[in-house]
Amino acid sequence: MPKKNKVDWNAVQRDRDAGVSVAELCEKYDVSNPTIYTRTHGPKTGKGHKAAGGGRKLQHSAANRAVNGYGPILADLEAKRERLDRAIAAIKELA
């Protein structure tokens, strides 16, 4: 069984706050990507911790999206996607 590394998680968090990428942190501290995400918070942006990627997980069911206010936004994005798909198809026919 491999020997576990002693990692200074405060140092890892300071590096992450300083903008070091997760891939670089994985290499520097010899830990996995999921471990970095589990043991640290996203970099602080000055907008509060939730704005930096923390906070509650998004609900993915259609009912929860509608309740959480995502229904109208998703409907608008889906309509835009359909228009873009039609435009791309028309351009491909011209080519």
C-alpha positions in Angstrom: 0.0 0.0 0.0 1.4 3.4 -1.0 2.5 5.8 1.8 0.2 8.7 2.3 1.6 12.2 1.8 1.5 14.7 4.6 -0.2 17.7 3.0 -0.4 21.1 4.5 -4.0 21.9 3.4 -3.7 25.5 4.6 -0.9 26.0 2.1 -2.9 24.3 -0.6 -5.8 26.6 0.1 -3.5 29.7 0.0 -2.2 28.5 -3.4 -5.7 28.0 -4.7 -6.8 31.4 -3.4 -3.7 32.9 -5.2 -5.1 31.5 -8.5 -3.0 28.4 -8.9 -4.9 25.9 -11.1 -6.2 22.6 -9.6 -4.0 20.7 -12.1 -0.9 22.5 -10.8 -1.9 21.9 -7.2 -2.4 18.1 -7.9 1.2 18.0 -9.3 2.8 20.2 -6.7 1.2 18.3 -3.7 1.0 14.9 -5.3 -2.7 14.5 -4.6 -5.7 13.7 -6.9 -8.0 16.2 -8.5 -11.0 15.1 -6.4 -9.0 15.4 -3.3 -8.2 19.1 -4.1 -11.8 19.8 -4.7 -12.9 17.9 -1.5 -10.3 19.4 0.9 -10.3 23.0 -0.4 -12.8 25.7 -1.3 -12.7 27.6 -4.6 -10.6 30.7 -4.8 -12.0 33.7 -3.0 -13.2 36.3 -5.5 -14.3 39.1 -3.1 -18.0 38.3 -3.8 -18.3 35.8 -1.0 -17.6 32.1 -0.9 -20.7 31.0 -2.7 -19.8 33.1 -5.7 -16.5 31.2 -5.9 -18.2 27.9 -6.6 -19.3 26.8 -3.1 -22.8 26.6 -1.9 -25.6 24.1 -2.4 -25.7 21.8 -5.4 -28.0 22.6 -8.3 -31.1 20.5 -8.5 -31.4 18.8 -11.9 -35.0 17.6 -12.1 -37.4 19.6 -14.3 -39.7 20.2 -11.3 -36.9 21.5 -9.1 -35.6 23.8 -11.9 -39.0 25.3 -12.3 -39.4 25.8 -8.6 -35.9 27.2 -8.3 -36.6 29.7 -11.1 -34.6 28.0 -13.8 -37.6 27.0 -16.0 -38.0 30.3 -17.9 -34.2 30.6 -18.4 -33.9 27.1 -19.7 -36.9 27.6 -22.1 -35.2 30.7 -23.5 -31.9 28.9 -23.9 -33.5 25.9 -25.6 -35.3 28.3 -28.0 -32.1 30.0 -28.8 -30.4 26.6 -29.4 -33.1 25.6 -31.8 -32.7 28.9 -33.8 -28.9 28.4 -33.9 -29.3 24.8 -35.0 -31.6 25.9 -37.9 -29.2 28.6 -38.9 -26.2 26.2 -38.9 -28.2 23.7 -41.0 -29.1 26.5 -43.5 -25.5 27.6 -43.8 -24.4 24.0 -44.3 -26.9 23.6 -47.2 -25.5 26.7 -48.9 -21.9 25.3 -48.7 
